[in-house]
Amino acid sequence: MVNQTMSSLGNSSGLIGNIWLPNKVMALIATILAITITAWVVRFIQYRKSYKEYASGIPCPPFSTLLGTLKSMGDQYAHAPMTAHPHGIMTMIYDKYNLKDMFILDNWPFFRWRQIIICDPNLAAQCTQNHSLPKSVVTGQYVGHITGKRSILLTEGLEWKKNRALFNQGFALAHLTTLMTSLVDEVEIFRDVLGKLADSGEVYPIEEAAAFLTIDIMGHVVLDISLNSQTMKSELVEYFRNSISWTPKIVATNPLVNLNPLGPIMRKYYEWKMDGYLNKVLDTRFAEKEGSATKSKKKPVIDTALDEYILQQEEDNVALGDRGLDQIFKQVSIDQMKTFLFAGHDTTSSTIAYTYHLLGKNPKCLAKARDELDRVFGTDTSRTGDLIKENPSIVNQLPYVFSCIKETLRRYPPADTARHGDDLVLEYEGRQYPTKDFMVMVCVHTIHHREDLFPSPYEFIPERFMPAPDNFQEIPKNAWRPFERGFRDCIGQELALLEMKIVMAMTLREFDIKSDYETWDRKLGRKEPGGILNGTRGMFGDRAYQELIASAKPSDGMPARIERRTHN
């Protein structure tokens, strides 16, 4: 009995020990969790407090310790399309809260970095012109699958400097005029496309038609080949457009949209297809050159890269028969070509569409542009292309048409610049603001729509940009920046402006082109056709708001009705 009792006690104490041990472990885990959570909460509060200290004295959107500025962002998206480009949202925030030259956003944990939003030309100059902040890694995460990681859009330091200097010559205006015949020929095809659309009576996304034009032009400028995407399907163009369609969404109605497992696979697939296509083009071009640099003044961008490579091999005394293309060189060159093809066609096509849109809504401005074209080219519109080929500089005799293009770029800037802070300290109103560990966004859209910089900012007033004394106002220094400014301004801006002047010269007197969202919405079965639905289908009272699809593009591709003019 005693033994049984002792045995029972032994078993009981073992059972108690077994119960006590897990409880002790659980208590330890609970203590660790409590300490961790407490430390996290303290750190979180300190982090939010540091925002208040940094932003003190700067008008900013409403801020809460729990949500930071997320609610302020959400309030604006509630009255805007979910596909809206973020720069339009920044302008809404700026207007809503009567902000000034810069403001700070803290959207952690949904966005890793705090953001300094620059809304002032002088502050913009500090971080792009006086000192060029490095590009934000966010840019690479967003468009790297389209441009490639070695793109001059994404690289820094000596690599960027070398490639920028190398390719600058391919986009110099003097060189571009040697390609004028190819440019005019492509615009003549575009004019035929518009004619067919006019004859069909179909409402069609004009940005899409313009995109095929601009990528065909880039085919000549970059690769010296005809992509023919305006008249037939182009393999390379299909790869590009499909790659763009798989670009991650920054904001979406469905938060799971970026978790689609096919996304990374499809982006990688189309990157591989584009690289393969351009790899063959490089090999073919290199073989055609037979180891010799181009002697002709007409030199496409691809030859600029190959000639530099050939000259380097000559300096290294590589025998002619041993010369081949190094894989690193090929990848760097391919990434630059993808960058030029993407950036060079995507933003230009949007501006062409928006120029038609604004001129269609402002008939007096359209009449003035047509009168100027009549004075310069004569009333026989069929001769316009030939006159440009004979005298390329004639397009520089169109100050009003050019002002219409510049005003369009002010109203609908194609892009902003996102930089990553470094040792730069911004000087503002007697205070210093370090940029380290911040993302710095120069919001061009907001700068372009400030009443004090551009009076009546939402009106289309081309006279702003006319040469004195015919100008509406003096443009404040550094205020107009659709191509950004400084060391890293857009390498292709001269080409973009040249293209747009040629397009307007050769089409404005041939066609009446007006956006027609009402018919388009009705075709798609949408409610309240043509309406903006309390802002959820438009911005700033404008149905043709800018969407974010790799760049700022007109909503729905700018559906337009095109009619042939019965008189000139």
VEXGU-140431 format. One record per residue: x, y, z of N, C-alpha, C, O in turn. Coordinates in steps of 0.2 Angstrom, whole numbers, plus 5000, padded with zeros to 4 digits. Example, Ala and Ser with C-alpha at 12.3 -4.5 7.8 and 13.67 -1.06 7.14 Angstrom:
BEGIN
506649725039506249785039506649845039507149835042;506449895035506849955036506450005039506750065040;
This chain:
BEGIN
500449945000500050005000500450065000500350114996;500950065004501450125005501750134998501850184996;502050074995502350084989501850104984502050144979;501250084984500750114979500650184980500650224975;500650204986500550274988501050314985501050364982;501750294987502350334984502350334977502550384974;502150274974502150274967501650324964501750354959;501050324967500550374965500850444965500750484961;501150464971501450524972501950544967501950594964;502350494966502850504960502550514954502750564950;502050484952501750494946501350564945501450594940;501150584951500750644952501250704951501150754947;501850694954502350744954502650754947502750804944;502750694943502950694936502450724932502650764927;501750714933501250744930501250824931501150864926;501350844937501350914939501950944935501951004932;502550904935503150934932503050944924503250994921;502650894921502550894914502050954913502150984907;501550974917501151024916501551094917501451144914;501951094922502251154924502751174919502851234918;503151124916503651144911503351184905503551234903;502751154902502451194896502251264898502351314895;501951264904501751334907502251384907502151434906;502851354910503451394911503651424904503851484903;503651374899503851394892503351444889503551494886;502751434890502251484888502251544891502251604887;502451544897502551614901503151654898503151714897;503651614897504251644894504151674887504351734885;503751634883503551654876503151724877503251774873;502651714881502251774882502651834884502451894882;503051824889503551884891503951914885503951974884;504251864881504651894876504151934871504351984868;503551904869503151934865502952004867502852054864;502752004874502552074877503152124876502952184875;503752104878504352144877504352174870504552224869;504352124865504452134858503852184856504052234853;503252174858502752214856502752284859502652334855;502952284865503052354868503652394865503552454864;504152354864504752394860504552414853504652474851;504152374850503852394843503452454844503452504840;502952454849502552514850502852574851502752624849;503352564856503752624858504152654852504152714850;504452604848504852624842504352664837504552714833;503752634836503252654831503052724833502952774829;502952734840502752804842503352854841503152914839;503952834843504452874841504552894834504752954832;504452844830504452854822503952904820504152954817;503352894823502852944821502953014824502853064821;503253014830503453084833503953114829503953174828;504453074826504953104822504753144816505053194814;504153114814503853144808503653214810503753264806;503253224816503053284818503653334819503553394817;504153314821504753354822505053384816505153434815;505053334811505353354804504953394801505153444798;504253384801503753424797503553484800503153524798;503753504806503553554810503653624806504253634804;503153664805503253724802503153714794503053764791;503053654792502853644785502053624785501953574788;501653664781500953634780500953564777501253554772;500653524780500653454778499953424778499453454781;499753374775499053344775498953324783499453314786;498353314785498153284791498553224793498553184789;498753224799499253164801498953134808498753174812;498953064808498853034815499352984817499752964812;499452984823499952934826499852864823500352834822;499252844823499152774821499152764813499552714811;498952814809498952794802499352844798499452834792;499752884801500152934797499752974793499253004795;499952984786499553014782499052974777498852994772;499052914779498652864775497952884774497652884768;497652914779496952934778496852994773496352994769;497353034774497353094769497353064762497053094757;497753014760497852994754497252954752496952964746;496952914757496352874755495752924754495352904749;495652984757495153024756495153054749494653064746;495753064746495853094739495653034734495353044729;495852974736495752914731495052904731494752874726;494652914736493952904737493552954732493052934730;493853004729493553054725493953054718493953104715;494353004717494752994710494652924708494552874712;494852914701494852844699495452804702495952834703;495352744703495852704706496452694702497052684704;496352704695496952704690497252764689497752774685;497052814693497352884692498152884694498352854698;498552924690499252934691499352964697498953014699;499752944702499852974708500053054708499853084713;500353074703500453144703499853184703499853244705;499253164700498653194700498353194708498053244710;498453144711498253134718498653184722498353214727;499353194721499753244725499453314724499453354728;499253324718498953394716498353404720498153454722;497853354720497253354724497453364731497053414735;497953334734498153344741498353414742498153454747;498753444738499053504738498453564738498453604742;497953554734497453594733496953594739496753644742;496853534741496353514747496553554753496153584757;497153544755497453564761497853634761498153654766;497753664755498153734754498853724756499053764760;499253684753499953664755500353714751500153754747;501053714753501453764750501953724746501853684741;502653744747503153724742503353644743503653624738;503253624748503453554749502953524755502753564759;502853454755502553424761502753354761503053324757;502653324767502953264769502353214770501853224773;502453154767501953094768502353044772502853024771;501953014776502152954780501652904779501152904783;501752854775501252804773501452734775501252684773;501952734780502152674783501652634787501252674790;501552574786501952524783501852504776502152454773;501352534773501152524766501652544761501752524755;502052594763502652624759503252624763503152654769;503752604761504352594765504652654768504852664773;504652704763505052774765504552824766503952834762;504752874770504352934770504552974763505052964760;504053014761504153054755504153124756503753154760;504653154753504653234752504353244746504653234740;503753274745503453294739503653364737503453414741;503953374732504253444730503753474725503553444720;503453534727502953564723503253634721502853684719;503853644721504153714720504753714715505153664716;504753754710505353754705506053754708506553724706;506153804713506753814716506953754720507553734720;506553724724506653664728506853604723507253564724;506453604717506553544712507253554710507653504708;507453614708508153634706508653604711509253584709;508553614717509053594722509253514722509753494723;508753474720508853404720508853374713508953314713;508853414708508953384701509453424697509753394693;509553484699510053524695510653544699511153534696;510553574704511153594708511453534711512053534711;511053484713511353424715510853364713510253374714;511153314709510653264706510653204711511053164711;510053204715509953144719509853084715509653084709;510053024717510052964714509352944713508852964717;509152904707508552884706508252834711508652794714;507652834713507352794718507352724715507252704709;507452674720507452604718506752584716506652534712;506252624718505552604716505452614708505052574706;505852654705505752664698505952594694505652574690;506552564697506752504694506252444696506152404691;505952444701505552394703504852394699504552344698;504752454697504152464693504252454685503752424682;504752484682504852474675505452444673505652434667;505852414678506452374676506352314671506752304667;505752284672505652234667505552254660505652214655;505452314659505352344652505952374650506152364644;506352404654506952444651507552404652508052414649;507552354657508152314659508552354664508452414665;508952314668509252344674509852394673510052424677;510152384667510652424665510552484661510952524659;509852504661509652564658509852624661509952634667;509952674656510252744659509652774663509752824667;509052744663508552774667508652754674508352784679;508952694675509052664682509752674685509852674691;510252674681510952664683511152734686510852784685;511752724690512052784693512752794691513052744688;513052844694513852854694514152844687513852874682;514752814687515152814681514752774675514852794669;514452724677514052684672513552724668513552724662;513152764672512652804669512952864665512752874659;513552894668513852944664514152924658514052964653;514452864657514752844651514252834646514352854640;513652794648513152784643512752844641512552854635;512652894645512352954643512752994638512453014633;513352994640513753034635513853004628513853034623;513852934628513852894622513252904618513352914612;512652904621512052904617511752974616511352984612;512053024619511853094618511853114611511453144608;512453094607512453114600511953084596511753114591;511653034598511153004594510453034594510053024590;510453084599509753114600509853194599509453234601;510453214597510553284596510153304590510053274585;509953364590509453394585509753394578509453374573;510453414578510753414572510753344568510653334562;510853294572510853224570510153204568510053174563;509653224572508953204570508653234564508253194560;508953284562508753314555508953274549508653274544;509453234550509653184545509153134544509253094539;508753124549508253064549507553094547507053054547;507553154544506853184543506453154538505853144539;506753124533506353094528506053034531505453024529;506352994535506052934538505452954543504952924543;505553014547505053034551504453054547503853034549;504553094542503953114538503553064535502953064534;503953014532503652954529503152914534502652894532;503452914540502952874545502352914547501852894548;502452984547501853024549501353024543500753034544;501653014537501153004531500752944532500152944530;501052894534500652834535500152844541499552824540;500352874546499952894552499352934549498752924551;499452984544498953024541498452974538497852984538;498652924534498252874531497852834536497252824534;498152824541497752784546497152824549496652804550;497352894550496752934553496252944547495652944549;496452944541495952944536495452884536494852894535;495752824536495352764537494852764543494352744542;495152784548494752794554494152844553493552834555;494252894550493752944548493252914544492652924545;493452884539492952854534492552804537491952784535;492852764542492452714546491952744550491452704552;492052804553491552834557491652804564491252824569;492152764565492252734572492552774577493052814575;492352774583492652804589493252764591493152704592;493852784591494452744592494952774596495052834596;495252734601495752764605496352794601496852764599;496352864601496852894597497552884599498052884596;497652874606498352864609498652804606499252794605;498252754605498452684602498752694595499252674594;498352734591498652744584499252784584499752774581;499252834589499952874589500452834592501052844590;500352784596500852744599501252704594501852694594;500852674589501052634584501552684579502052664577;501352744578501752794575502352804578502952794575;502352824584502952844588503452784589504052794589;503252724590503652664590503952654583504552624583;503652664578503952654571504452704570504952694567;504352764572504852814572505452794576506052804574;505352774582505952754586506352694583506952684584;505952654579506252594576506852624571507352594570;506652684568507152714563507752744567508352734565;507552784572508052814576508552774580509152784580;508252724583508652674587508952624583509552604584;508552584579508852524576508952534568509252484565;508752584565508752594558508352534554508652514549;507752514557507352474554506652494554506452534558;506252464549505552484549505152434553505152374551;504852454558504452404562503752394559503452334560;503552434555502852434552502352414556501852384554;502352444563501752424567501152464565500552444568;501152514561500552554559500152514554499552524554;500452474550500152434545500052364546499652324543;500452334551500452264552500652244559500952294562;500552184561500852174568501552164568501852134564;501852194573502552194574502752154580502452164585;503152104579503352054584503652094590503452084596;504152144589504452174595503952224598503852224605;503452254595502952294598502452254602502252284607;502252194600501852154604502152134610501852134616;502852124610503152104616503152164621503052164627;503352224618503352284622502652304626502552314632;502152294622501452314624501252264629500952284634;501352204628501152154633501552154639501352144645;502252174639502652184645502352244649502352244655;502152294646501852354649501252334652501052364658;500852294649500152274652500252234659499752234663;500852204660500952164666501352204671501552184676;501452274670501752314675501352314681500752324681;501652314687501352314694500852374695501052424692;500352364698499952424700500152454706500152414711;500252524706500352554713499752554717499852544723;499152574714498552574718498052534714498052534708;497652494717497152454714496552434718496552434724;495952434715495352414718495352354722495152334727;495752304719495852234721496552234724497052234720;496652234731497352234733497752164732498352164733;497352114729497752054727497952054720498352004718;497852104717498052104709498752094708498952064703;499152124713499952124712500152054715500752034714;499752014718499951944720499851894715499951834717;499551914709499451864704500151824703500651854700;500151764704500851724703501051724696501651714694;500651744691500851744684501251814682501651814678;501151864687501451924685502151924684502451944679;502551904689503351894688503551854683503951864679;503151794682503251754676503251784669503651784665;502651824668502551854662502951914661503151924655;503151944666503652004665504351974663504652004658;504551924666505151894664505151864657505651864653;504551834655504451804649504551854643504951844638;504151914644504251964639504852004639505152024634;505252004645505852034645506351984641506752014637;506251924642506651874638506551874630507051874626;505951884629505751894621506051954618506351954613;505952014622506252074619507052064619507252094613;507352044624508052034623508251994618508752004614;507951934616508051894611508051924604508451914600;507451964603507352004597507952054596508252054590;508152094601508652144600509352114600509752144596;509452054603510052024602510152004595510752014592;509651974591509751964584509852024580510352024576;509552074582509652144578510352164579510652184574;510652164585511352184586511852134582512252164579;511752074583512152024579512152044572512652044568;511552054569511552064562511852124560512252134555;511752184564512052244562512852244563513152274559;513052204568513752204569514052164563514652184561;513752114561514052074555514052114549514452114545;513552164548513452204542514052254542514252274537;514252274548514752324548515452294547515952334545;515552234547516152204545516752234549517352244546;516652244555517252264559517452344558517952364561;517052384555517152454553516652494556516052484556;516852554559516452604561516052634556516352644550;515452664557515052694552515352764550515552804554;515352774544515652834541515152894540515252954540;514452864539513952914537513752954543513752934548;513453014541513253064546512553034549512453044555;512253004545511552974547511752904551511852854548;511752914557511952854562511352844567511252884571;511052784566510552764572510952754578511552744578;510552754583510752744590511152674591511652674594;510952624587511252554588511952564585512452524588;512052604580512752614577513252654582513852644582;512952694585513252734590513652684595514252694597;513252634598513552594603514052544599514552534602;513852514593514252474590514952504588515452474588;514952564586515552604583515952614589516652604589;515752634595516152634601516452574603517052574605;516152514602516352454604516952434599517452404601;516852444593517352434587517952474588518552444588;517852534590518452574591518852554597519452554597;518552534602518852504608519252444606519752434609;518952404602519352344600519952354596520452324596;519852414592520452434588520952454592521552444591;520852494597521352514602521652464606522252464608;521252404607521552344610521852304606522152244608;521952324599522252284594521952214593522352164592;521352204594520952144592520952134585520752174581;521152074582521252064575520452064573520052044576;520452084566519752094563519352034563518752034565;519751974562519351914562519151884569518751844569;519451914574519251894581518751934584518551924590;518551984581518052034584517352004584517151974580;517152004590516451984592516152024597516452064600;515452014598515152054603515152024610514951964611;515452054615515452034622514752034625514352084623;514651984629513951974632513752034636513152054636;514252064640514052114644513852174640513452214642;514252194635514152244631513452244627513052284627;513352174625512652164622512052184627511552214625;512152164633511552174638511552244639510952274640;512052284640512052354642511752384636511252434636;511952374629511652404623510852384623510552424621;510752324624510052304623509552344628509052364626;509852354634509452384639509352464637508852484639;509852494634509752554632509252564626508852604626;509352514622508852514616508152504618507652534616;508052464623507352454626507152514629506552534629;507552554633507352614636507152664631506652694632;507552674626507352724621506752704617506352754616;506652644616506052624612505452634617504852654614;505452614623504952624628504752694629504252724628;505252734632505152804634505052844628504652894628;505352824622505352874617504652864613504452914610;504252814614503652814610503052824615502552844613;503152794621502552794626502352864628501752884628;502752904630502552974632502453024626501953064627;502753014621502553054615501853044612501553084610;501652974612501052964609500452994614499953014611;500552994620500153024625500053094624499453124624;500553134623500553204622500253224615499853264615;500353184610500053194604499253184605498853224602;499053134608498353124610498053184614497453204612;498353204619498153264623498153324619497753374620;498653334614498653394610497953404606497653454605;497853344603497153344599496553354603496153394602;496553324609496053334614495953404616495353434616;496453444618496453514620496253554614495853604615;496553544608496353584603495653574601495253624598;495453514601494753504600494253534604493653554602;494453544610494053584615494053654615493753694618;494553684611494753754611494753774604495353784601;494153784600494153794593494553864591494853864586;494553914595494953974594495653954593496053984589;495953914598496653904598496753854591497353864588;496353814590496453774584496453814578496853804573;495953864577495953904571496653944571496853954565;496953964576497554004576498153964574498553984570;498153894576498653854574498553834566499053834563;497953824564497853814557498053874553498353864547;497953934555498153994551498853994551499154014545;499253984556499953984556500253934551500653944547;499953874551500153824546500053844539500453834535;499453874538499353904531499853954529500053954523;500053994534500554054532501254024530501554044526;501453964534502053944533502153894528502653894524;501653844527501653794522501253804516501253774511;500853864516500353874510499753824512499653784516;499153844507498553804509498453734506498053704507;498953714502498953654499499253604504499853594504;498853574508499053524513499453464511499853434515;499353444505499653384502500453394501500753344501;500653464501501353474500501753484507502353484507;501353474513501753494519502353444520502853464522;502253374519502753334520503353344516503953344518;503253354510503753374505504153434507504753434507;503853484509504153544511504553534517505153564518;504353494522504753474528505353434526505953454529;505353394521505953354519506453404516507053394517;506153444512506653494508506953544513507553564512;506653564518506853614523506653594530506153624532;507053544533506853524540506753584545506353574549;507153634544507053694549506453724548506253774553;506053714543505353754543504953734549504453784550;504953684552504553664558504753714564504353714568;505253744563505453794568505153864567505253904571;504753874562504353934560503653924563503253964560;503553884568502853874570502753894578502653844581;502853954580502853974587502253954590502253934596;501653964587501053954590500853874591500653854596;501053844585500953764586501353734591501153694595;501953764592502453744597502253764604502253724608;501953814604501653844611501053794613500953784619;500653774608500153724609500353664612500153634617;500953634609501253574612501553584619501453544623;501853644620502153654627501553664632501653644638;501053694630500453704635500153634636499953624642;500153594631499853524632500353484637500053454642;500953494637501453464641501453494648501553454653;501253554649501153584655500453554659500453534664;499953544655499353524657499353444659499053424664;499753414655499753334655500453314655500653284650;500853334660501553304660501653234660501253194663;502053204656502053134655502353094661502253034661;502753124665503053094670503353134676503353194675;503453114682503853144687504553114688504653064685;504853134693505453104695505453084702505353124706;505653024704505652994710506452984712506752944709;506653014717507353014719507452984726506952984730;508052964727508152934734508652984738509153004735;508453004744508853054747509553034749509652974750;510053074749510753064751510953114756510553134761;511553134755511853184760511553254758511653304762;511153264753510853334752510453354757509953314760;510453414759510053454764509653504760510053554758;509053504760508653554757508653614761508553614767;508753674758508653734761507953764760507853784754;507553784765506953804764506653854769506653824775;506553914768506253964773506753964779506453964785;507353964778507853974784507953914788508353914793;507653854786507753794789508153744784508153744778;508453694787508753634783508353574784508153554790;508253534779507853474779508353414776508353414770;508653374780509053324777508553274773507953264774;508853244767508453204763508653134764508253084761;509153114768509353044769508753004772508453024776;508652944769508152894770507452924768506952894771;507352974764506752994762506752974754507252974751;506152964751506052964744505853034743505353064746;506153064738506053134736505653134729505953114724;505053154729504653154723504553234720504253274724;504853244714504753314711504053304708504053274702;503553334710502853324707502753374702502553434703;502953364696502853404690502153434689502053484688;501753384690500953404689500753454694500453504692;500953454700500753504705501153564703500753624704;501753564702502053634700501753664694501653724694;501553624689501253644683500553674684500253714680;500253654690499553684691499553724697498953734700;500053754699500053804704499753874701500053904696;499253904704498953964702499554024702499454064697;499954024707500454074707500954074702501354124700;501054014699501554004694501254004687501554034682;500653974686500353974680499653994681499153954682;499454064680498754084682498254044677498454034672;497654034680497153994677497453934675497453914669;497753894679498153834677497753774674498053734670;497053774675496753724671496453744665496053704662;496553804663496353824656496953814651497553814653;496753804645497253794639497353864636496953894633;497953884638498253954636498853944632499453954636;498953934626499553924623499953984623500653984622;499654044623500054104623500554114629500954154629;500454074634500954074639501654064637502154094639;501754024631502354004629502554044623503154024620;502154084620502354124614502954174616503054194621;503454184611503954224612503754294614503154314611;504054334618503854404619503954444613504354434608;503454494612502954524617502354484616501854514619;502254434613501554404612501454354617500854314617;501854344622501654294627501154324633501154384634;500854274635500354284640500654304647500354344651;501254274648501554284655502254264654502454234649;502754284659503354264659503354194663503154194669;503654144660503654084664504154084669504754094668;504054074676504554074681505054024680504953974677;505654044682506253994681506153924683505953924689;506353874679506253804681505553784683505453724685;505053824681504353804682504053754677503753704679;504253754671504053714666504553654665505153674663;504353594667504853544667504553474665504653424669;504253464660503953404658504453354656504353294657;505053374654505553324653506153324658506653294658;505953354664506353364670506953404667507053424662;507353424672507953464671508553444674508553394678;509153464673509753444676510053394672509953384666;510553364675510953314672510553254669510753224664;510053234673509653174671508953194667508453164668;508953254664508353264660508253214654508753174653;507753214651507553164646508053174640508053224637;508353114638508853114633508453124626508753154621;507853104626507453114619507053164618506553164614;507053224622506653274622506653314615506053334613;507153324612507253354606506853314600506453344596;506953244601506553204596505853204597505453214592;505653204603504953204605504553274602504053274599;504853324604504653394601504653394594504153424591;505153374591505153374583504553324580504253354576;504553264583503953224581503253264581502853264577;503153294587502553324588502353374584501853384581;502853414582502853474577502653444570502253474567;502953394568502853364562502153334561501753344556;501953304567501253274567500753324566500253324562;500853374570500353434570500353464563499753484561;500853484561500953514554500553474549500253504544;500653404549500353364544499653344545499353304540;499353354551498653324552498153374554497553364553;498353434557497853474560497453504555496853524556;497653514549497253544544496853494539496453514535;497053434541496753374537496053354540495653324537;496153354547495553314551495353364557495653404559;494753344559494453374565494453314570494153264568;494853314575494853264580494653284587494953334590;494153254589493853264596493753204600493553154598;493953214606493853154611493053144612492653194612;492853084612492153064613492053004618491952954616;492153024624492052974629491352954630491152894632;490852994628490152974629489952914625489652864627;490152924618490052864614490452804616490152744616;491052814619491452754621491152724627491152664627;490952764632490652734638489952694636489852644639;489652724631488952694629489152624626488852574627;489652624622489852564619490052504624489952454622;490352524629490552484634490052464639490152434644;489452494639488952484643488952514650488752494655;489352574650489452604657488852654658488552674654;488752664665488252704667488452774666489052794666;487952824665488052894664488652904659489152934661;488552884653489052894648489352964647488953014647;490052974647490353034647490453074654490753124654;490053044659490153084665490753064669491053004668;490853104674491453084678491253054685491753034689;490653044686490453004692490753024699491052994702;490653094700490853124706491653114707491853104713;491953114702492653104702492953034701493553034700;492552984702492852914701492952894694493252844693;492752934689492952924682493152984679493052994673;493553024683493853084680494153124686494053114691;494553174684494953214688494953284686495053304680;494853334691494853404690494353424685494453464680;493753384685493253394680493353364673493053384669;493853324672494153304666494053234665494353194669;493653214660493553134659494253104656494353044657;494653144653495253124650495853124655496353154654;495753104661496253104666496853064664496753014660;497353074668497953034667497952964671497952964677;498052914668498052844671498852824672499252854668;498952784676499652764677499652694674499452644677;499952684668500052624665500852624662500952634656;501252614667501952624666502152694665502752714668;501752734662501852814662501152844662500652804663;501152904662500552944662500152944656500452974651;499652904655499252894649498552924649498252914655;498252944644497552964644497052904645497152854643;496552914649496152864651495852834645495552864640;495752764645495452724640495852744633495552724628;496452764633496752784627496552844623496652844617;496152884626495852944623495452924617495652934611;494852894618494352874612494152944609493952994612;494252944602494153004598493752994592493752934589;493353044590493053044583493353084578493553134580;493553054573493953084568493553104561493253054559;493553164559493253174553493653214548494053254550;493653204542493953234537493753304536493153314537;494153354535493953424535493653434527494053414523;493153464527492853484520493153544517493053554511;493553584521493853644518494453654522494553634528;494953684519495653704523495653774525496153804528;
